[in-house]
Amino acid sequence: MFWDTLERVNRLRQKAMSDPEFIESAKEHEQTLKQVEQEFEPQRRRKNVSARPKTLADIYQQVEFGNHSNNVEH
């Protein structure tokens, strides 16, 4: 059953590929799809990339590290 279906689909594909009207219709369809994709595809925006990545020193520069109230050192 599978092979019969596969053979039938292949014959229909070959018939369609030899039909100039089908080829023209397929080209028109392709162009329409490209136009629709361009029209409705959201614009990609560039990410704002800083000049250099932040270091841990930059991230924690405003943090003040002090002694714990229980006098335990880590």
VOLUMVEX-997843 format. One line per field, with one value per atom (N, C-alpha, C): chain; atom name; residue in one letter; y, z negated, x negated. Coordinates in nm, 4 decimals. Example, Ala and Ser with C-alpha at 12.3 -4.5 7.8 and 13.67 -1.06 7.14 Angstrom:
BEGIN
kette c(A;A;A;A;A;A)
atom c(N;CA;C;N;CA;C)
rest c(a;a;a;s;s;s)
c2 c(-0.5690;-0.4500;-0.3300;-0.2250;-0.1060;0.0030)
c3 c(-0.7800;-0.7800;-0.7800;-0.7080;-0.7140;-0.7870)
c1 c(-1.3190;-1.2300;-1.3200;-1.2850;-1.3670;-1.2900)
END
This chain:
BEGIN
kette c(A;A;A;A;A;A;A;A;A;A;A;A;A;A;A;A;A;A;A;A;A;A;A;A;A;A;A;A;A;A;A;A;A;A;A;A;A;A;A;A;A;A;A;A;A;A;A;A;A;A;A;A;A;A;A;A;A;A;A;A;A;A;A;A;A;A;A;A;A;A;A;A;A;A;A;A;A;A;A;A;A;A;A;A;A;A;A;A;A;A;A;A;A;A;A;A;A;A;A;A;A;A;A;A;A;A;A;A;A;A;A;A;A;A;A;A;A;A;A;A;A;A;A;A;A;A;A;A;A;A;A;A;A;A;A;A;A;A;A;A;A;A;A;A;A;A;A;A;A;A;A;A;A;A;A;A;A;A;A;A;A;A;A;A;A;A;A;A;A;A;A;A;A;A;A;A;A;A;A;A;A;A;A;A;A;A;A;A;A;A;A;A;A;A;A;A;A;A;A;A;A;A;A;A;A;A;A;A;A;A;A;A;A;A;A;A;A;A;A;A;A;A)
atom c(N;CA;C;N;CA;C;N;CA;C;N;CA;C;N;CA;C;N;CA;C;N;CA;C;N;CA;C;N;CA;C;N;CA;C;N;CA;C;N;CA;C;N;CA;C;N;CA;C;N;CA;C;N;CA;C;N;CA;C;N;CA;C;N;CA;C;N;CA;C;N;CA;C;N;CA;C;N;CA;C;N;CA;C;N;CA;C;N;CA;C;N;CA;C;N;CA;C;N;CA;C;N;CA;C;N;CA;C;N;CA;C;N;CA;C;N;CA;C;N;CA;C;N;CA;C;N;CA;C;N;CA;C;N;CA;C;N;CA;C;N;CA;C;N;CA;C;N;CA;C;N;CA;C;N;CA;C;N;CA;C;N;CA;C;N;CA;C;N;CA;C;N;CA;C;N;CA;C;N;CA;C;N;CA;C;N;CA;C;N;CA;C;N;CA;C;N;CA;C;N;CA;C;N;CA;C;N;CA;C;N;CA;C;N;CA;C;N;CA;C;N;CA;C;N;CA;C;N;CA;C;N;CA;C;N;CA;C;N;CA;C;N;CA;C;N;CA;C;N;CA;C;N;CA;C;N;CA;C)
rest c(m;m;m;f;f;f;w;w;w;d;d;d;t;t;t;l;l;l;e;e;e;r;r;r;v;v;v;n;n;n;r;r;r;l;l;l;r;r;r;q;q;q;k;k;k;a;a;a;m;m;m;s;s;s;d;d;d;p;p;p;e;e;e;f;f;f;i;i;i;e;e;e;s;s;s;a;a;a;k;k;k;e;e;e;h;h;h;e;e;e;q;q;q;t;t;t;l;l;l;k;k;k;q;q;q;v;v;v;e;e;e;q;q;q;e;e;e;f;f;f;e;e;e;p;p;p;q;q;q;r;r;r;r;r;r;r;r;r;k;k;k;n;n;n;v;v;v;s;s;s;a;a;a;r;r;r;p;p;p;k;k;k;t;t;t;l;l;l;a;a;a;d;d;d;i;i;i;y;y;y;q;q;q;q;q;q;v;v;v;e;e;e;f;f;f;g;g;g;n;n;n;h;h;h;s;s;s;n;n;n;n;n;n;v;v;v;e;e;e;h;h;h)
c2 c(-0.1189;0.0000;0.1256;0.1283;0.2436;0.2649;0.1582;0.1692;0.2121;0.1645;0.2063;0.3572;0.4056;0.5486;0.6282;0.5805;0.6484;0.6542;0.5457;0.5426;0.6377;0.6400;0.7286;0.8746;0.9081;1.0459;1.0834;0.9919;1.0200;1.0429;0.9629;0.9823;1.1190;1.1547;1.2850;1.3997;1.3834;1.4851;1.5042;1.3920;1.3996;1.4651;1.4328;1.4923;1.6433;1.6847;1.8273;1.9010;1.8399;1.9046;1.9170;1.8413;1.8527;1.9449;1.9971;2.0863;2.2322;2.3058;2.4452;2.5350;2.5064;2.5864;2.5691;2.4461;2.4205;2.4922;2.4864;2.5508;2.7014;2.7623;2.9063;2.9391;2.8586;2.8796;2.8670;2.7714;2.7525;2.8729;2.9284;3.0470;3.1673;3.1863;3.2957;3.2784;3.1569;3.1283;3.1601;3.1241;3.1516;3.3024;3.3786;3.5241;3.5846;3.5348;3.5846;3.5562;3.4365;3.4034;3.4940;3.5237;3.6132;3.7522;3.8027;3.9352;3.9378;3.8339;3.8278;3.8201;3.7406;3.7305;3.8655;3.9394;4.0694;4.1695;4.1612;4.2573;4.2338;4.1092;4.0792;4.0366;4.0175;3.9770;4.0975;4.0822;4.1962;4.2364;4.3657;4.4166;4.3727;4.3240;4.2825;4.4049;4.4140;4.5281;4.4812;4.5636;4.5302;4.5479;4.4573;4.4677;4.5753;4.6488;4.7511;4.6824;4.6776;4.6083;4.7121;4.6952;4.7900;4.7666;4.8651;4.8591;4.7430;4.7182;4.6063;4.5407;4.4140;4.3468;4.3941;4.3924;4.4342;4.3290;4.3764;4.2866;4.2800;4.1842;4.1759;4.3016;4.3604;4.4838;4.5957;4.6022;4.7026;4.6784;4.5531;4.5193;4.5514;4.5199;4.5342;4.6595;4.7575;4.8730;4.9554;4.9569;5.0364;4.9564;4.8312;4.7471;4.7586;4.7762;4.7862;4.6562;4.5871;4.4617;4.4915;4.4359;4.4620;4.3355;4.3508;4.2372;4.1952;4.0645;4.0129;4.0433;4.0530;4.0854;3.9692;3.8480;3.7351;3.7080;3.7965;3.7878;3.6587;3.5993;3.4768;3.5164;3.4654;3.4954;3.3844;3.4208;3.3230;3.3091)
c3 c(0.0000;0.0000;0.0000;-0.0835;-0.0896;0.0446;0.1029;0.2287;0.3432;0.3396;0.4423;0.4346;0.3137;0.2935;0.3365;0.2999;0.3360;0.4881;0.5552;0.7018;0.7660;0.7122;0.7668;0.7485;0.6309;0.6048;0.6963;0.7165;0.8033;0.9477;0.9961;1.1325;1.1455;1.0449;1.0480;1.0401;0.9639;0.9538;1.0888;1.1540;1.2838;1.3888;1.3826;1.4754;1.4526;1.3260;1.2944;1.3379;1.3193;1.3552;1.5068;1.5835;1.7288;1.7855;1.7000;1.7428;1.7280;1.8392;1.8303;1.7516;1.7577;1.6820;1.5317;1.4883;1.3470;1.3037;1.3865;1.3548;1.3383;1.4277;1.4196;1.2933;1.2640;1.1437;1.0176;1.0174;0.9023;0.8847;0.9954;0.9876;0.9336;0.9784;0.9286;0.7790;0.7401;0.5990;0.5149;0.5655;0.4946;0.4771;0.5824;0.5745;0.4738;0.4743;0.3790;0.2360;0.2118;0.0776;0.0331;0.1237;0.0904;0.0552;0.1305;0.1029;-0.0322;-0.0613;-0.1886;-0.3051;-0.2904;-0.3960;-0.4222;-0.3164;-0.3336;-0.3974;-0.3635;-0.4147;-0.5624;-0.6019;-0.7361;-0.8330;-0.7845;-0.8733;-0.9562;-1.0887;-1.1719;-1.1416;-1.1539;-1.1303;-1.2428;-1.2056;-1.3064;-1.3519;-1.4807;-1.5350;-1.5930;-1.5779;-1.6319;-1.7830;-1.8498;-1.9941;-2.0284;-2.1335;-2.1783;-2.2530;-2.1896;-2.2474;-2.3044;-2.4330;-2.4938;-2.4399;-2.4589;-2.4055;-2.4655;-2.5935;-2.6574;-2.7568;-2.7810;-2.8777;-3.0195;-3.1031;-3.2413;-3.3184;-3.4004;-3.4882;-3.6216;-3.7041;-3.8375;-3.9176;-3.8984;-3.9684;-3.9294;-3.8015;-3.7574;-3.8202;-3.8245;-3.8761;-4.0249;-4.1014;-4.2469;-4.2982;-4.2133;-4.2576;-4.3629;-4.3632;-4.4614;-4.5845;-4.5896;-4.7040;-4.8059;-4.9293;-5.0351;-5.1142;-5.1118;-5.1848;-5.3227;-5.4246;-5.5610;-5.6433;-5.7699;-5.8622;-5.8939;-5.9143;-5.9584;-6.1055;-6.1493;-6.2896;-6.3827;-6.3288;-6.4153;-6.4184;-6.3614;-6.3619;-6.3036;-6.2077;-6.1425;-6.0104;-5.9843;-5.8586;-5.7580;-5.6347;-5.5291;-5.4470)
c1 c(-0.0823;0.0000;-0.0869;-0.1893;-0.2782;-0.3480;-0.4000;-0.4734;-0.3821;-0.2577;-0.1610;-0.1367;-0.1173;-0.0949;-0.2181;-0.3350;-0.4588;-0.4764;-0.4479;-0.4585;-0.3570;-0.2355;-0.1316;-0.1707;-0.2206;-0.2636;-0.3796;-0.4721;-0.5863;-0.5412;-0.4473;-0.3963;-0.3281;-0.2483;-0.1808;-0.2818;-0.3863;-0.4909;-0.5600;-0.5938;-0.6592;-0.5682;-0.4402;-0.3448;-0.3355;-0.3312;-0.3232;-0.4496;-0.5656;-0.6914;-0.7091;-0.6358;-0.6451;-0.5372;-0.4506;-0.3425;-0.3878;-0.4049;-0.4512;-0.3556;-0.2270;-0.1299;-0.1518;-0.1797;-0.2070;-0.3352;-0.4390;-0.5661;-0.5457;-0.4715;-0.4448;-0.3659;-0.2676;-0.1874;-0.2736;-0.3639;-0.4530;-0.5458;-0.5959;-0.6823;-0.6053;-0.4832;-0.3996;-0.3731;-0.3462;-0.3212;-0.4449;-0.5609;-0.6861;-0.7068;-0.6813;-0.6972;-0.5990;-0.4769;-0.3772;-0.4204;-0.4713;-0.5177;-0.6323;-0.7242;-0.8356;-0.7849;-0.6886;-0.6327;-0.5629;-0.4870;-0.4151;-0.5136;-0.6182;-0.7189;-0.7838;-0.8170;-0.8804;-0.7851;-0.6596;-0.5629;-0.5305;-0.5183;-0.4718;-0.5819;-0.7023;-0.8107;-0.8536;-0.8628;-0.9032;-1.0475;-1.0719;-1.2059;-1.2976;-1.4139;-1.5105;-1.5884;-1.6069;-1.6792;-1.8111;-1.9101;-2.0408;-2.0379;-2.1031;-2.1138;-2.2160;-2.1884;-2.2807;-2.3944;-2.5090;-2.6228;-2.7168;-2.7530;-2.8448;-2.9858;-3.0717;-3.2067;-3.2851;-3.2653;-3.3351;-3.2406;-3.2579;-3.1699;-3.2013;-3.0989;-3.1174;-3.1961;-3.2857;-3.3604;-3.2885;-3.3261;-3.2660;-3.2963;-3.4133;-3.4481;-3.3512;-3.3136;-3.2168;-3.0797;-3.0406;-2.9078;-2.8963;-3.0013;-2.9956;-3.0656;-3.0935;-3.1701;-3.0966;-2.9634;-2.8887;-2.8502;-2.8900;-2.8572;-2.9696;-2.9307;-3.0313;-3.0301;-3.1421;-3.1533;-3.2092;-3.1477;-3.1926;-3.1900;-3.2118;-3.2116;-3.0692;-3.0530;-2.9233;-2.9060;-2.7836;-2.7568;-2.7940;-2.8070;-2.8391;-2.9897;-3.0708;-3.2172;-3.2714;-3.2023;-3.2493;-3.3122;-3.4334;-3.5017;-3.4724;-3.4677;-3.4453;-3.5677)
END
